[in-house]
Structure formats: structure tokens, C-alpha cells
Amino acid sequence: MASIEQVKAALAQAAEQSNTTTSQIRATIESTEQVLTQLRTVAAGTGHPALSEAIARAEQTKQRLIEAATTLQGSTAAARQYISILG
């Protein structure tokens, strides 16, 4: 069985990895925003359904990435809270 210090260290490591992953997701959100800008520029003055679908899917992707980052931040907060409970 792991000691409290080992558990705390593992939780801290997981929280740090979570922070790294959240940063990567945020970079992907920014990249997705660039894709949206490009799609909207191309779609200006065009009502073609394929472009509308591309924009809608990119917007959905961005929203899901935001949700993933938020959920992961909650996981990090919970892990850090447990570390503080362990003392």
C-alpha cells in the first residue's frame, strides 16, 4: 500500500500533467478559432450548405474543446483539494 506522501506525489504529478494538457487544449482552441476565421472569410457572400456545415462543425469542435479544458481544470482542482486534505 502506498504511503500518504506517495499518494500526494502521484496526485501532484497528475495535476501537473493535467495543467500541461489543458494548455495544449487551449492552444488547439486558438488554432480552431483560426480555422473558423478562415472558413468564415471564404464563406462570405456564399450560402453553400457545405461551407455552413464546415463552420458549424468547427464551432462544435471549439465548444467541445472548451468543455474539455473546463472539465480537466475541475479534475485538477479536485486532485489538489485532496492533496490538501491529506495534509
Secondary structure, 3 states (H helix, E strand, C coil): CCCHHHHHHHHHHHHHHHHHHHHHHHHHHHHHHHHHHHHHHHHCCCCCHHHHHHHHHHHHHHHHHHHHHHHHHHHHHHHHHHHHHHC
